[in-house]
Amino acid sequence: MKELRGRIAGVKSTRKITSAMKMVAASKLRRAQNQAEAARPYADTMRRMMSELAAASQGMDPSTLPPLLAGTGRDNVHLLIVLTSDRGLAGGFNANIIRAARQQIEDLLAQGRTVRLLPVGRKGAEIFRRYYPDMVVDSLHNKAGTQQDAYALAQDLAKRVADLVEGGEIDACTLMRNRFVNAMTQTPQALGLVPLPVAENDNAGEKRTDGAVYEFEPDEGHLLAQLLPRNLLVQFYAAVLESAAGEQGARMTAMDNASRNASKAIERLSLRYNRTRQANITNELIEIISGAEAV
């Protein structure tokens, strides 16, 4: 009975912690969700416009195009950036994106490509340094607690990718992130950044032939030099905000499930405790009655 009382007290203490974490995550989720939803339309429109530019540049000599638009002309070295969190206790949030990233890595290796990894977030860095130590070129912490932190992280990522592409160290770059759907659903998604994916028909999944025609003023080179790095920054910024919202939603859901499981465990332990207590009382009564009859 003493052991059962200790276990019940321990589970109750755990339930208090998980309930508090659930409330904290719920309070952070609303702000993170609003930030992610506000950034999404701009990022999607920017990406669609740049995809139209990529479609318009098809057939041109890749060597005459900016590397951030058309790549380096090769397809050998792929950089994979994986967005995870620094903290755990978020259900399958990190496990799902890491599983999708590992599948992407295996597919690229099967095609004979060289893979470089840049994990963002301590959880992802630990896994990739364990399984692919030779592929990890660097790792970053994901402390996107505010919009300023998210923007600073996005700036760092955009500069790193631009420098690697311009220097010819990588030929392609893909971002793996969790797209926020709702508090219970975060969908792993691979986002091609370099070279820019060609715009596709939303209905048939075919390459668009009726894309917009762009006129550049003052000139194409000057505008692309401004737009391409900005596009990287915008895509990273939106992805970091999406990941932050998904992390809080996953943590809130996980802590809610943990609190429910703790309540069920307390009920089972309390029932077992009461039955044990009742059995002990019954045995004592039987001993007393037996002793009285013997006298």
Disulfide bonds with the S-S distance in Angstrom:
none
